[in-house]
């Protein structure tokens, strides 16, 4: 169990998203592998819910722009495929082990948190920002 906690801590600390590492610290402190996995999955579900809410807000802003909306849909589908593949790759060393589901969930949560930051940036673009794919809020 101690090795599992050390491995999860290591993955969390090398994560590209430090906030993710801080959020996962409570999962590392769980006393059982099952508890760690449940905690990591719950964190992922929370992040996924927030991401979906932001996605819907972006989609609503694009209601008058069918072409850009199609690009958003395709980008999100591709991002999900990337996230899943990247996390399978990052956790390949633990594949088949009892810690694998927790590590995959933690990886997915970290990448989802990064995507949330991207979406929040899109939603906060200023009028006239040509590098922003969605129109500014009214």
Secondary structure, DSSP 8 states (H G I E B T S, - for coil): -HHHHHHHHHHHHTSS-HHHHHHHHHHHT-SSHHHHHHHHHHHHHHHHHHHHHHHHHHHHHTTT-HHHHHHHHHHHHHHHHHHHHHHHHHTGGGTTSTTHHHHHHHHHHHHHHHHHHHHHHHHT--TT-TT-SS----
